[in-house]
Amino acid sequence: MDGGGWEAGRVGATNIGRLRQQQGKQQAARGGAVTAWHLRVFAAVVGVMGCLLLAASLAMSAVHQVQFRNAAISRNFRGLQKELKQNIVRKEQAEQIMHGRLLQMATSAVTKNGSETEDFALWEEPYKQARKWKPCAAKHSLDDEEPDENSNGFILISANGGLNQQRVAVCNAVVVAALLNATLVLPRFLYSSVWKDTSQFGDIYQEDYFINYMKNDVRIVKELPSHLQSLDLVAIGSQVTDMEISKEADPSEFVKSVLPILQQNRVVHFLGFGNRLGFDSVPVHLQSLRCRCNFHALKFVPELQKAGSLLVQRLRRVSAMQTEMDKQLFGNNMLDPGFAENHDAAGAPNKYLALHMRFEQDMVAYSLCEFGGGEEERRELQAYREKHFPLLAMRLRNTTVSPEEQRSLGRCPLTPEEAGLVLSALGYDRRTFIYVAGSQIYGGAPRLRPLTRLYPNLVTKEDVLTADELAPFRNFSSRLAALDFIACASSDVFAVTDSGSQLSSLVSGFRIYHGRGRAPTLHPNRKRYAQFLSEEGSIAWSVFQKRVRQMVEEYKRVSPRPRGRSVYRQPRTPGCMCRAGGDGSVDF
């Protein structure tokens, strides 16, 4: 290479070196810039994630702060969810809907209810006259005077049915014992293939309290004298079945047909004793005994009172009892203020509505109605009737019963969907907290979904009480029914779906008697309601809403017990309740 070439090469190399050095610096600068950009992006991402984590933390904190009634109820609706899951596993079905158009309108309405002033009293008794009626059947004498021990003999009863049918039988037996000047032996409860409960009187009610409270009116003993226990009551003609006494019989029938047996054999055994004593023909002093028994003498055992107290306090989210009703139901067995964790004792009581959903399979089968389940439903209900209601099934072989006619006559129990339509038409919004009383809903999850779609805040006693708290009452349907009785009687509003239900009847009467005019009950007329539902294809929601409200308001009107009606459901009657005058006087 010549010198010029070398010099040129050297200069070129130098320039290349400088160029590479400059490129290195530029790359380093670019590298630094990229690194700085990454750092800024990383910092931004970290910041965003930090904000998200903070927000999530705050949200979780808020969730923990906001209790759904209280910790006991926020167990994911164990009772209803368990039933839903069991039924879903058993058979996958779509929700069973009978009134799709109305349900769609109701779904929209429940999100708007409560947003404006309503003309229906949702949580109050609309008629102030209800407050003028006072309980008058409590015993007045505090002395120990007892009835004449020279009675005509002893009366035994073996009451059939469930908790509430048996309660009616007990109080009717008190009246019959007084009527016949007899000593009443503490009632026995028959085992039912439907209820499958071995509970006896002392498992549900306080025996000694009952005996002592009624002792001035009727002598009550725990068992027959030993010399009568060995008698064959059937052989000597001392057993009287429901077939031998008219339904809702006059007192004169007992005097004529039962008193001679009692005087001859010194003992009479009433087997069944379901609704055997009437109402209108019973003298006032005996009617008073009936009310004294039902509204005052029958107190649940302490175990049920304590569990019921816990149930109601958790539903209300307060530790203190609020009403006269509570005193009657719980007596001295109200729980201490520290009854549950995380309760808000300082806050106002939460309102809850109790809904008695009498849509169990026995009621559905006995009604002879159809509920949209087609041929499969018909076969299933007929098989149930053959097993549990053989006489009814036998009658159906010779008689045709129209399900459509049954519905038009108001003889079909309301489905959960139909109950939800009533509540939404009355104006209860989606947030309404509802306690559902009753056992297994026929149809399970598919039947319940239309109701839970409208009102998701539904709970049962299984949701509110723990498994350990319910353990003493498991497998005893009457004791579980007693907890439902307590929750319904203590509720801010009680909604009836079947007027033929004994629980609904007794709870309604209990709320009238002890509610002091501040315990409203929603009672749809099923015959009228069936007419509204039959117009589903064309009826406007506003018209449906107006009709439902008028129907429910008419039942709330205050009046004395109509002729032929039960004093257990409508106790505004002589010997049971009194009406206070404006001057403070009290009369009927």
C-alpha positions in Angstrom: 0.0 0.0 0.0 1.5 3.5 -0.9 1.7 6.3 1.7 -1.3 8.1 0.3 -3.3 5.0 0.4 -2.1 4.3 3.9 -2.9 7.8 5.0 -6.2 7.6 3.5 -6.7 4.3 5.2 -5.5 5.7 8.5 -7.9 8.7 8.2 -10.7 6.4 7.1 -10.0 4.1 10.0 -9.9 7.1 12.3 -13.2 8.4 10.9 -14.7 4.9 11.2 -13.5 4.7 14.8 -15.0 8.1 15.5 -18.2 7.1 13.7 -18.4 3.9 15.8 -17.6 5.9 18.9 -20.4 8.3 18.0 -22.7 5.4 17.2 -21.8 3.8 20.5 -22.7 7.0 22.4 -25.9 7.3 20.4 -26.8 3.6 21.2 -25.9 4.2 24.8 -28.1 7.3 24.8 -30.9 5.4 23.1 -30.3 2.5 25.5 -30.6 4.9 28.4 -33.7 6.5 26.9 -35.3 3.0 26.4 -34.3 2.1 29.9 -35.9 5.3 31.3 -39.0 4.6 29.2 -39.3 1.1 30.6 -38.8 2.5 34.1 -41.6 5.0 33.5 -43.9 2.3 32.1 -43.0 0.0 35.0 -43.7 2.7 37.5 -47.0 3.5 35.8 -48.0 -0.1 35.9 -47.0 -0.5 39.5 -49.0 2.7 40.3 -52.1 1.4 38.5 -51.8 -2.0 40.2 -51.4 -0.3 43.5 -54.5 1.7 42.9 -56.4 -1.5 41.9 -55.1 -3.3 45.0 -56.1 -0.4 47.2 -59.6 -0.2 45.6 -60.0 -4.0 46.0 -58.9 -3.7 49.6 -61.3 -0.9 50.3 -64.1 -2.9 48.5 -63.3 -6.0 50.6 -63.3 -3.9 53.7 -66.7 -2.4 52.7 -68.0 -5.9 52.1 -66.9 -7.0 55.5 -68.3 -3.8 57.0 -71.7 -4.2 55.4 -73.4 -7.2 57.0 -76.4 -8.9 55.3 -78.6 -8.7 58.4 -75.7 -10.2 60.4 -73.0 -12.8 60.3 -75.5 -15.6 61.0 -77.6 -14.8 57.9 -74.7 -14.3 55.5 -74.0 -18.0 55.2 -74.9 -18.0 51.5 -78.6 -18.9 52.2 -77.7 -22.4 53.3 -81.3 -23.6 53.5 -82.6 -22.4 50.2 -79.4 -23.0 48.4 -79.2 -26.5 49.7 -82.7 -27.2 48.4 -81.9 -25.6 45.1 -78.8 -27.7 44.6 -80.5 -30.9 45.6 -83.3 -30.4 43.1 -80.9 -29.3 40.4 -78.9 -32.5 40.9 -82.0 -34.6 41.0 -83.4 -33.2 37.7 -82.2 -30.4 35.4 -85.3 -28.3 34.6 -86.0 -24.8 33.5 -87.8 -22.6 35.9 -91.5 -23.4 36.0 -93.4 -20.3 35.0 -97.2 -20.1 34.7 -97.6 -16.4 34.2 -94.7 -15.2 32.0 -96.2 -11.9 30.9 -97.1 -10.8 34.4 -93.8 -12.0 35.7 -91.9 -9.9 33.2 -93.8 -6.8 34.2 -93.3 -7.6 37.9 -89.6 -7.9 37.3 -89.5 -4.4 36.1 -91.8 -3.1 38.8 -89.8 -4.4 41.8 -86.8 -2.3 40.7 -89.0 0.8 40.7 -91.1 0.0 43.8 -90.3 2.3 46.7 -88.8 5.0 44.5 -91.9 7.1 44.8 -94.7 7.6 47.3 -97.0 4.6 47.5 -100.7 4.7 48.4 -100.5 1.2 50.0 -99.4 0.9 53.6 -96.5 -1.6 53.2 -95.5 -1.9 56.8 -98.4 -0.6 58.8 -102.0 -1.5 59.7 -104.0 0.9 57.6 -107.1 1.0 59.9 -106.6 2.6 63.2 -109.7 0.9 64.6 -107.6 -2.2 65.0 -105.8 -0.6 67.9 -109.1 -0.3 69.9 -109.4 -4.1 70.3 -107.8 -5.5 73.4 -107.2 -9.0 74.6 -109.8 -10.1 77.2 -109.3 -13.8 77.7 -106.4 -13.8 80.2 -107.3 -15.3 83.5 -108.4 -12.8 86.1 -108.3 -14.7 89.4 -104.9 -15.3 91.0 -106.2 -17.6 93.8 -105.7 -21.4 93.8 -109.3 -22.3 93.6 -109.8 -25.3 91.4 -112.9 -26.8 89.7 -115.0 -29.3 91.6 -113.1 -32.5 91.9 -116.3 -34.5 91.7 -116.1 -34.5 87.9 -118.0 -36.9 85.6 -114.8 -38.6 84.6 -111.7 -38.2 82.5 -111.3 -37.1 78.9 -108.4 -38.4 76.8 -107.6 -37.0 73.3 -105.2 -38.3 70.7 -104.9 -35.4 68.3 -104.0 -35.9 64.6 -102.3 -33.6 62.1 -99.3 -31.4 62.6 -98.4 -28.8 65.2 -101.2 -26.3 64.4 -104.0 -28.8 64.0 -103.0 -30.4 67.3 -103.0 -26.9 69.0 -106.6 -26.4 67.9 -107.5 -29.9 69.2 -106.0 -29.2 72.6 -108.0 -26.0 73.1 -111.2 -27.5 71.8 -110.6 -30.4 74.3 -110.3 -27.8 77.1 -113.8 -26.5 76.2 -115.3 -29.9 76.0 -113.9 -30.9 79.3 -115.4 -27.8 80.9 -118.7 -28.4 79.2 -118.9 -32.0 80.4 -117.5 -31.2 83.9 -114.7 -33.6 83.2 -111.0 -33.8 84.1 -108.7 -33.5 81.0 -105.7 -35.8 80.7 -102.7 -34.0 79.1 -103.3 -34.5 75.3 -101.4 -37.1 73.2 -100.3 -36.5 69.6 -100.8 -39.1 67.0 -97.9 -40.1 64.7 -98.6 -39.0 61.1 -97.2 -40.7 58.0 -97.1 -37.2 56.4 -95.4 -35.3 59.3 -93.4 -38.2 60.6 -92.9 -36.7 64.1 -92.9 -38.5 67.4 -93.1 -35.3 69.5 -95.6 -35.2 72.4 -97.2 -32.3 74.2 -94.3 -31.9 76.7 -91.7 -31.7 73.8 -93.4 -28.6 72.4 -95.4 -26.9 75.2 -94.7 -26.3 78.9 -96.8 -28.9 80.7 -96.8 -27.4 84.2 -97.5 -23.9 82.9 -100.5 -25.1 80.9 -101.9 -27.1 83.8 -101.5 -24.2 86.3 -102.8 -21.5 84.0 -106.0 -23.4 83.3 -106.5 -24.8 86.8 -109.2 -22.3 87.8 -111.3 -23.4 84.8 -110.5 -27.1 84.0 -108.7 -29.7 86.1 -105.9 -31.2 84.0 -103.7 -34.2 85.0 -100.7 -35.8 83.3 -102.1 -39.3 83.2 -105.1 -41.4 83.9 -105.5 -42.8 87.4 -104.0 -46.3 87.7 -107.3 -48.1 88.0 -108.5 -46.8 84.6 -105.2 -47.3 82.7 -105.9 -51.1 82.2 -109.3 -50.6 80.6 -109.9 -51.6 77.0 -111.6 -48.4 75.9 -112.6 -49.7 72.5 -114.2 -52.8 74.1 -116.2 -50.8 76.6 -117.4 -48.3 74.0 -115.4 -45.4 75.4 -113.5 -44.5 72.2 -115.1 -41.8 70.1 -113.7 -41.2 66.6 -114.2 -38.3 64.3 -116.7 -40.4 62.3 -119.0 -40.3 65.4 -118.9 -36.6 66.0 -120.0 -34.0 63.4 -117.5 -31.5 62.1 -117.7 -28.3 64.0 -120.4 -29.9 66.2 -122.7 -27.9 68.6 -122.0 -28.3 72.3 -125.4 -30.0 72.6 -124.1 -32.9 70.5 -121.4 -33.6 73.1 -123.8 -33.4 75.9 -126.2 -35.8 74.2 -123.8 -38.4 72.8 -120.7 -38.3 74.9 -121.8 -37.3 78.4 -123.7 -40.6 79.0 -120.6 -42.6 78.0 -118.5 -40.5 80.3 -120.8 -40.9 83.2 -121.1 -44.7 82.7 -117.4 -45.6 82.1 -115.7 -42.6 83.8 -113.5 -42.1 80.8 -113.9 -41.1 77.1 -111.1 -41.2 74.5 -111.4 -38.9 71.5 -109.4 -40.3 68.6 -108.4 -37.7 66.1 -110.5 -34.8 67.3 -109.9 -32.7 64.2 -112.2 -29.6 64.1 -115.0 -31.4 66.1 -116.2 -28.3 68.0 -118.1 -25.4 66.3 -117.8 -21.7 67.0 -121.1 -19.8 66.8 -123.1 -22.0 69.2 -120.4 -22.0 71.9 -121.4 -19.9 75.0 -119.3 -16.9 75.7 -117.8 -18.3 78.9 -116.6 -21.4 77.0 -115.4 -19.3 74.1 -113.3 -17.4 76.5 -111.7 -20.7 77.7 -110.8 -21.5 74.1 -109.0 -18.2 73.7 -107.4 -18.4 77.1 -105.9 -21.7 76.1 -104.7 -20.7 72.7 -103.4 -17.2 73.4 -102.2 -17.5 77.0 -101.8 -21.1 78.3 -99.9 -22.7 75.5 -96.3 -21.6 75.9 -93.5 -23.2 73.9 -90.8 -25.1 75.9 -87.7 -23.0 76.9 -85.6 -24.6 74.2 -87.9 -23.5 71.5 -88.4 -20.0 73.1 -84.6 -19.5 73.2 -84.1 -20.7 69.6 -87.0 -18.6 68.5 -85.7 -15.5 70.3 -82.3 -16.0 68.6 -84.0 -16.4 65.2 -86.1 -13.2 65.6 -83.3 -11.1 67.0 -81.0 -12.1 64.1 -83.7 -11.3 61.6 -84.2 -7.9 63.2 -80.5 -7.3 63.9 -81.2 -6.0 67.4 -80.6 -7.6 70.8 -83.7 -6.3 72.6 -87.3 -7.5 72.2 -89.6 -4.9 70.8 -93.3 -5.8 71.3 -96.0 -7.4 73.5 -95.9 -10.2 71.0 -92.3 -11.0 72.0 -93.2 -11.2 75.6 -96.0 -13.6 74.9 -93.8 -15.8 72.7 -90.6 -15.8 74.7 -91.5 -15.1 78.3 -88.4 -15.1 80.5 -86.4 -16.9 77.8 -85.3 -13.9 75.8 -81.6 -14.1 75.1 -79.1 -11.7 76.6 -77.9 -8.7 74.5 -74.7 -10.6 73.5 -76.8 -13.1 71.6 -74.8 -13.0 68.3 -71.6 -11.7 67.0 -71.4 -8.4 65.0 -75.0 -7.4 65.7 -75.9 -3.7 65.6 -77.6 -3.1 68.9 -77.6 0.6 68.4 -79.2 0.6 65.0 -82.9 0.7 64.2 -84.5 -2.7 63.9 -84.6 -4.1 60.4 -88.0 -4.8 59.0 -88.8 -8.2 57.6 -91.8 -9.8 55.9 -92.7 -13.4 56.7 -94.1 -15.4 53.8 -95.9 -18.7 54.6 -95.3 -20.7 51.4 -97.9 -23.6 51.8 -96.8 -25.3 48.6 -95.6 -28.6 50.0 -96.5 -31.8 48.1 -99.3 -32.9 50.5 -101.1 -29.6 50.0 -100.6 -29.6 46.2 -101.8 -33.2 45.9 -104.8 -32.7 48.1 -105.9 -29.5 46.2 -106.6 -31.5 43.0 -105.2 -28.6 41.0 -102.6 -28.5 38.2 -99.6 -26.3 38.2 -98.2 -26.4 34.7 -96.1 -29.6 35.1 -98.1 -31.6 32.5 -98.5 -35.4 32.5 -95.5 -36.0 34.7 -96.9 -33.8 37.4 -100.3 -35.5 37.2 -98.8 -39.0 37.6 -96.6 -37.9 40.5 -99.4 -36.3 42.5 -101.8 -39.2 41.8 -99.1 -41.6 43.2 -98.8 -39.4 46.3 -102.6 -39.4 46.8 -102.7 -43.2 46.5 -100.1 -43.5 49.3 -101.1 -40.7 51.7 -104.8 -39.9 50.9 -106.3 -43.3 49.9 -109.9 -42.2 50.5 -109.4 -39.2 48.2 -107.8 -41.3 45.6 -110.7 -43.8 45.8 -113.2 -41.0 45.4 -111.4 -39.7 42.3 -111.9 -43.1 40.6 -115.6 -42.5 40.5 -115.7 -38.7 40.2 -114.2 -36.2 37.7 -112.7 -33.1 39.2 -111.8 -30.2 36.9 -108.5 -28.5 37.9 -109.6 -25.4 36.0 -112.8 -25.3 38.1 -110.8 -25.8 41.3 -108.6 -22.8 40.4 -111.6 -20.6 39.5 -113.2 -21.4 42.9 -110.0 -20.3 44.7 -109.1 -23.8 45.9 -105.5 -23.9 44.6 -102.6 -22.9 46.9 -100.5 -20.1 45.5 -97.3 -21.0 43.8 -94.1 -19.1 44.7 -94.4 -17.2 41.4 -98.0 -16.2 42.2 -97.0 -15.1 45.7 -94.2 -13.0 44.2 -96.7 -11.3 41.9 -98.8 -10.3 44.8 -95.9 -8.7 46.7 -94.6 -6.9 43.7 -98.1 -5.5 42.9 -98.5 -4.3 46.5 -95.3 -2.3 46.1 -92.6 -4.3 47.9 -89.3 -3.6 46.2 -86.5 -6.0 45.3 -84.5 -5.2 48.5 -87.4 -6.5 50.7 -86.1 -9.0 53.3 -88.3 -12.1 53.3 -88.4 -15.0 55.8 -89.9 -18.0 54.1 -91.8 -20.4 56.4 -92.7 -23.9 55.3 -90.8 -27.1 54.5 -90.0 -28.5 51.1 -91.5 -26.5 48.2 -93.0 -28.9 45.7 -91.1 -28.7 42.4 -87.9 -27.5 44.2 -85.6 -25.1 42.4 -87.6 -24.6 39.2 -90.6 -23.6 41.3 -88.6 -21.2 43.5 -86.7 -19.4 40.7 -89.5 -17.0 39.6 -89.8 -15.8 43.3 -86.1 -15.5 43.9 -85.8 -13.6 40.6 -88.1 -11.0 42.0 -86.9 -11.1 45.6 -83.3 -12.4 46.0 -83.2 -11.6 49.8 -85.0 -14.7 50.9 -84.0 -16.7 54.0 -85.3 -19.7 56.0 -84.6 -20.8 59.5 -81.8 -22.9 58.1 -80.1 -19.8 56.8 -80.4 -17.8 60.1 -79.6 -20.5 62.6 -76.5 -22.7 62.5 -76.7 -26.4 62.1 -75.7 -26.9 65.8 -78.5 -24.5 66.9 -81.0 -26.4 64.8 -79.7 -29.8 65.8 -82.1 -30.4 68.8 -85.1 -29.9 66.5 -84.0 -31.9 63.4 -86.3 -34.8 62.4 -89.1 -33.2 64.4 -91.4 -31.4 62.0 -93.6 -30.0 64.7 -90.7 -28.4 66.6 -89.4 -26.9 63.3 -92.9 -25.6 62.6 -92.9 -24.0 66.0 -89.9 -21.9 65.0 -91.7 -20.9 61.8 -94.7 -19.9 64.0 -92.5 -17.7 66.1 -90.8 -16.0 63.2 -94.1 -15.4 61.4 -95.9 -14.1 64.5 -93.1 -11.7 65.3 -92.6 -10.4 61.7 -93.4 -6.8 60.7 -95.7 -8.1 58.0 -97.1 -11.6 57.6 -98.1 -12.8 54.1 -100.6 -15.7 53.7 -100.7 -17.8 50.6 -103.3 -20.4 51.6 -106.3 -19.5 53.7 -106.9 -23.1 54.5 -103.5 -23.5 56.3 -103.7 -24.0 60.0 -100.4 -22.2 60.6 -101.6 -19.2 58.6 -104.9 -19.2 60.5 -103.3 -19.4 63.9 -100.6 -16.9 63.2 -103.1 -14.4 61.8 -105.2 -14.7 64.9 -102.2 -14.5 67.2 -101.1 -11.2 65.5 -104.6 -9.8 65.9 -104.9 -10.8 69.5 -101.4 -9.7 70.7 -100.5 -7.3 68.0 -102.2 -4.2 69.5 -103.3 -3.2 66.0 -99.7 -2.9 64.7 -99.2 -6.3 63.1 -100.6 -6.3 59.5 -101.3 -9.4 57.6 -101.6 -9.7 53.8 -104.3 -12.1 52.9 -105.2 -12.5 49.2 -108.6 -13.8 48.2 -107.6 -16.8 46.0 -110.9 -16.8 44.1 -110.6 -13.2 43.1 -106.9 -13.5 42.5 -107.5 -16.4 40.1 -109.8 -14.2 38.1 -107.1 -11.5 37.8 -104.6 -14.1 36.7 -107.0 -15.5 34.1 -106.8 -12.1 32.3 -103.0 -12.2 32.1 -103.0 -12.0 28.3 -104.5 -8.5 28.2 -104.4 -7.0 31.7 -102.2 -3.9 32.1 -99.8 -3.9 35.1 -101.4 -0.8 36.6 -104.8 -2.5 36.5 -103.4 -5.7 38.0 -101.7 -3.7 40.7 -104.9 -1.8 41.5 -107.0 -4.9 41.8 -104.5 -6.8 44.0 -104.2 -3.8 46.4 -108.0 -3.5 46.7 -108.3 -7.2 47.3 -105.7 -7.2 50.2 -107.0 -3.9 51.7 -110.5 -5.3 51.9 -109.3 -8.2 54.1 -107.6 -5.7 56.4 -110.8 -4.0 57.3 -111.6 -4.2 61.0 -114.8 -5.9 62.1 -116.0 -8.5 64.7 -115.7 -12.1 63.8 -118.2 -13.0 61.0 -120.6 -15.9 61.7 -119.1 -19.3 60.9 -115.5 -18.1 61.1 -112.8 -19.5 63.4 -112.0 -17.7 66.7 -108.4 -18.9 66.2 -108.1 -16.8 63.1 -110.5 -14.0 63.9 -110.6 -13.5 67.7 -112.5 -10.2 67.7 -115.4 -11.9 69.4 -117.2 -11.9 72.8 -115.2 -13.7 75.4 -112.0 -13.3 73.5 -111.3 -9.6 72.7 -112.9 -6.4 73.9 -113.3 -3.0 72.1 -112.2 0.1 74.0 -114.5 3.1 73.7 -113.4 6.7 73.3 -114.1 7.4 76.9 -111.8 4.6 78.0 -114.6 2.1 78.7 -114.3 -1.4 77.4 -117.1 -3.5 75.8 -117.5 -5.8 72.9 
